[in-house]
């Protein structure tokens, strides 16, 4: 079975509101309140700005811990030979690369991102490594996935769900695209369990991360948004509830680094 998808899609909510002349709802962009279409534009600008320094900044901001977090998520995903996998908000392709090695030639991994610059960096990086197969590349909006129902055995999204305007729609789209028996893995920043760790984490995030963005990526504003977006994202139980609301079952989560990051997993039955 082939994977058929549009190369790009406009946000359907934005289009409908514009076509009908309706007043748009507002949402958060970090700590700012903006229209939903404005958030789509602003998030796109953030990731076009940081795309070429994305991996370097991840290493600097996390002290390399993001590699351990991704390794844990991959272990929980348990990709198998022959499976069909969708990696949403796949960025520069870390998760997709690892899963492509596991599914082997009988399987398929689709690396997807809504942002053209991030997807281009990921595609070029993987091609430079000589790994064009079993990978495919699709620019897609997580809220309106351009795939048939019951397509994938596994859908992953790493550090991307918090940037989605309607998380419930994205999770419902993932559920629809999963095959019965399939699983969904969400790797995302979350809420530290310890009040002391939470205070230390806040102090580091707001004092250090934007400065790293200024000096390394020449973009302090984008990294300030990324810090703020984490605080606006649901906590562990909140995200579990959203996943269950989308239809996923047996949803569980694992806290990493004291809850700074969490991995959620749910199944479609």
Secondary structure per residue as TSV (DSSP state, phi and psi in degrees):
chain	resnum	aa	ss	phi	psi
A	1	X	-	360.0	132.4
A	2	X	-	-90.2	154.8
A	3	X	-	-93.6	120.8
A	4	X	-	-114.8	130.1
A	5	X	-	-155.3	152.3
A	6	X	-	-72.5	146.6
A	7	X	S	-71.5	-26.0
A	8	X	-	-157.7	155.0
A	9	X	-	-142.6	139.5
A	10	X	-	-79.3	153.1
A	11	X	-	-60.5	123.0
A	12	X	H	-66.5	-35.6
A	13	X	H	-63.0	-42.5
A	14	X	H	-62.2	-46.2
A	15	X	H	-62.3	-45.6
A	16	X	H	-63.1	-41.1
A	17	X	H	-64.3	-39.9
A	18	X	H	-68.4	-42.6
A	19	X	H	-64.5	-37.3
A	20	X	H	-94.1	-4.2
A	21	X	T	70.3	22.4
A	22	X	-	-80.0	156.1
A	23	X	-	-78.6	127.2
A	24	X	-	-73.2	147.9
A	25	X	-	-72.9	160.3
A	26	X	E	-106.6	160.8
A	27	X	E	-150.1	-177.5
A	28	X	E	-99.0	142.6
A	29	X	E	-122.6	95.9
A	30	X	T	64.0	-126.4
A	31	X	T	-94.6	0.6
A	32	X	E	-90.8	148.4
A	33	X	E	-99.4	121.3
A	34	X	E	-135.9	166.6
A	35	X	E	-69.0	159.7
A	36	X	H	-64.1	-39.9
A	37	X	H	-68.7	-33.6
A	38	X	H	-66.7	-37.7
A	39	X	H	-62.5	-43.3
A	40	X	H	-56.3	-44.6
A	41	X	H	-66.7	-43.7
A	42	X	H	-67.5	-42.6
A	43	X	H	-63.1	-40.6
A	44	X	H	-59.4	-42.0
A	45	X	H	-64.6	-40.0
A	46	X	H	-56.6	-50.5
A	47	X	H	-78.6	-23.7
A	48	X	H	-67.8	-34.9
A	49	X	H	-69.5	-38.9
A	50	X	H	-97.7	-2.7
A	51	X	G	-53.7	-46.8
A	52	X	G	-74.4	-19.2
A	53	X	G	-111.3	12.3
A	54	X	H	-60.5	-49.3
A	55	X	H	-67.4	-42.3
A	56	X	H	-61.2	-44.2
A	57	X	H	-65.8	-36.2
A	58	X	H	-60.8	-43.5
A	59	X	H	-62.1	-44.8
A	60	X	H	-68.4	-45.2
A	61	X	H	-66.2	-38.4
A	62	X	H	-100.0	-0.9
A	63	X	T	62.6	28.7
A	64	X	T	84.7	-3.5
A	65	X	H	-65.0	-24.5
A	66	X	H	-59.5	-26.4
A	67	X	H	-69.4	-39.3
A	68	X	H	-68.8	-39.0
A	69	X	H	-62.2	-43.1
A	70	X	H	-67.8	-37.1
A	71	X	H	-62.9	-39.7
A	72	X	H	-64.6	-44.2
A	73	X	H	-61.4	-40.4
A	74	X	H	-63.4	-38.4
A	75	X	H	-64.2	-40.7
A	76	X	H	-70.9	-29.7
A	77	X	H	-70.8	-37.1
A	78	X	-	52.3	53.7
A	79	X	-	-60.1	140.5
A	80	X	-	-122.0	155.6
A	81	X	T	-54.4	135.4
A	82	X	T	87.3	-5.9
A	83	X	-	-77.1	156.5
A	84	X	E	-107.7	122.9
A	85	X	E	-128.3	139.0
A	86	X	E	-114.1	122.6
A	87	X	E	-107.1	104.3
A	88	X	E	-85.1	152.8
A	89	X	T	48.3	42.0
A	90	X	-	-71.4	-10.9
A	91	X	T	53.8	-126.1
A	92	X	T	-87.9	7.6
A	93	X	S	92.0	17.3
A	94	X	H	-58.5	-53.5
A	95	X	H	-67.3	-42.8
A	96	X	H	-61.1	-40.3
A	97	X	H	-61.1	-47.1
A	98	X	H	-64.9	-40.1
A	99	X	H	-73.4	-31.7
A	100	X	H	-61.8	-37.1
A	101	X	H	-65.9	-29.2
A	102	X	H	-83.5	-34.5
A	103	X	H	-78.8	-21.8
A	104	X	-	61.5	-170.1
A	105	X	T	-67.4	-21.2
A	106	X	T	-79.4	-12.4
A	107	X	S	-107.4	-169.7
A	108	X	E	-153.1	136.5
A	109	X	E	-119.3	125.1
A	110	X	E	-101.1	115.1
A	111	X	E	-88.8	118.8
A	112	X	E	-129.2	144.6
A	113	X	E	-154.6	146.1
A	114	X	S	-75.4	-21.3
A	115	X	-	-95.3	121.7
A	116	X	H	-64.3	-36.6
A	117	X	H	-68.0	-42.8
A	118	X	H	-64.4	-43.0
A	119	X	H	-64.9	-37.9
A	120	X	H	-65.5	-42.2
A	121	X	H	-63.0	-44.7
A	122	X	H	-62.6	-44.3
A	123	X	H	-63.9	-45.8
A	124	X	H	-64.0	-39.4
A	125	X	H	-63.0	-44.1
A	126	X	H	-71.6	-36.5
A	127	X	H	-65.4	-37.4
A	128	X	H	-62.7	-28.8
A	129	X	T	-84.4	-1.1
A	130	X	T	73.9	33.0
A	131	X	-	-121.9	57.3
A	132	X	-	-73.4	-18.4
A	133	X	T	-127.5	148.9
A	134	X	T	-91.0	57.0
A	135	X	E	-106.1	142.8
A	136	X	E	-126.4	160.2
A	137	X	E	-128.8	128.4
A	138	X	E	-139.1	125.8
A	139	X	E	-83.7	119.7
A	140	X	-	-152.1	150.6
A	141	X	-	-87.0	124.4
A	142	X	T	-60.7	-23.6
A	143	X	T	-78.8	-16.1
A	144	X	S	-142.5	67.6
A	145	X	-	-65.5	130.0
A	146	X	-	-88.2	47.9
A	147	X	S	-127.1	151.2
A	148	X	-	-64.8	161.2
A	149	X	T	-58.9	149.8
A	150	X	T	57.8	45.5
A	151	X	-	-95.0	-39.7
A	152	X	E	-112.9	146.0
A	153	X	E	-80.4	-26.8
A	154	X	E	-148.9	134.7
A	155	X	E	-125.8	129.7
A	156	X	E	-121.0	151.0
A	157	X	E	-145.3	117.7
A	158	X	E	-113.5	115.6
A	159	X	S	56.6	37.6
A	160	X	-	-129.3	-23.7
A	161	X	G	-63.6	-33.1
A	162	X	G	-67.0	-18.4
A	163	X	G	-89.1	-6.4
A	164	X	-	-79.6	135.8
A	165	X	S	-66.5	-48.2
A	166	X	-	-114.6	91.8
A	167	X	H	-64.1	-34.3
A	168	X	H	-64.4	-39.9
A	169	X	H	-66.1	-40.4
A	170	X	H	-63.9	-43.8
A	171	X	H	-66.8	-37.1
A	172	X	H	-65.0	-37.8
A	173	X	H	-66.3	-38.9
A	174	X	H	-63.6	-44.6
A	175	X	H	-58.8	-45.5
A	176	X	H	-60.2	-41.2
A	177	X	H	-78.7	-12.7
A	178	X	E	-77.9	145.1
A	179	X	E	-75.9	153.4
A	180	X	E	-56.0	131.9
A	181	X	E	91.1	-8.2
A	182	X	E	-76.5	168.3
A	183	X	E	-134.0	155.5
A	184	X	E	-121.9	132.4
A	185	X	E	-118.8	125.8
A	186	X	E	-118.1	115.0
A	187	X	E	-104.6	120.2
A	188	X	E	-155.2	153.6
A	189	X	E	-61.2	145.5
A	190	X	-	-138.3	-145.4
A	191	X	-	-119.5	121.3
A	192	X	-	-56.6	143.3
A	193	X	S	-79.6	-28.6
A	194	X	S	-95.7	131.1
A	195	X	H	-58.4	-37.5
A	196	X	H	-65.4	-46.9
A	197	X	H	-61.7	-37.3
A	198	X	H	-61.8	-43.4
A	199	X	H	-66.3	-42.6
A	200	X	H	-64.4	-40.6
A	201	X	H	-64.9	-42.4
A	202	X	H	-62.5	-44.1
A	203	X	H	-61.3	-43.8
A	204	X	H	-65.7	-47.2
A	205	X	I	-60.0	-48.1
A	206	X	I	-81.7	-25.1
A	207	X	I	-91.4	-34.5
A	208	X	I	-102.7	-47.1
A	209	X	I	-60.4	-47.5
A	210	X	H	-61.3	-33.5
A	211	X	H	-68.4	-38.5
A	212	X	H	-60.0	-42.7
A	213	X	H	-60.0	-39.3
A	214	X	H	-65.5	-46.4
A	215	X	H	-87.6	-29.0
A	216	X	H	-96.7	-47.0
A	217	X	S	-100.7	-1.5
A	218	X	S	55.1	37.7
A	219	X	-	-154.5	84.2
A	220	X	H	-70.0	-38.2
A	221	X	H	-61.5	-42.4
A	222	X	H	-63.8	-39.6
A	223	X	H	-76.9	-24.9
A	224	X	H	-67.1	-40.7
A	225	X	H	-59.6	-45.1
A	226	X	H	-60.2	-38.9
A	227	X	H	-64.7	-45.7
A	228	X	H	-66.6	-35.9
A	229	X	H	-62.6	-31.9
A	230	X	H	-63.5	-40.0
A	231	X	H	-71.2	-22.7
A	232	X	H	-90.1	-8.1
A	233	X	S	-78.4	145.8
A	234	X	-	-58.1	151.3
A	235	X	-	-75.7	-174.5
A	236	X	H	-57.9	-48.4
A	237	X	H	-70.2	-34.3
A	238	X	H	-63.3	-43.8
A	239	X	H	-68.8	-37.1
A	240	X	H	-58.3	-42.8
A	241	X	H	-63.9	-39.1
A	242	X	H	-64.1	-40.8
A	243	X	H	-65.9	-41.0
A	244	X	H	-66.1	-37.3
A	245	X	H	-63.8	-26.9
A	246	X	T	-80.0	-9.2
A	247	X	T	112.2	-7.5
A	248	X	-	-71.1	145.3
A	249	X	E	-120.2	166.3
A	250	X	E	50.3	42.5
A	251	X	E	-75.5	127.9
A	252	X	E	-137.1	166.1
A	253	X	E	-143.9	157.4
A	254	X	E	-128.5	125.6
A	255	X	E	-82.9	135.6
A	256	X	E	-119.7	142.6
A	257	X	G	50.8	51.1
A	258	X	G	70.5	16.7
A	259	X	G	96.8	1.1
A	260	X	T	-58.8	-35.3
A	261	X	E	-129.4	148.4
A	262	X	E	-136.5	148.1
A	263	X	E	-111.6	121.2
A	264	X	E	-106.1	143.1
A	265	X	E	-135.7	134.6
A	266	X	E	-141.0	162.7
A	267	X	E	-123.6	154.2
A	268	X	-	-107.7	120.6
A	269	X	-	-119.0	360.0
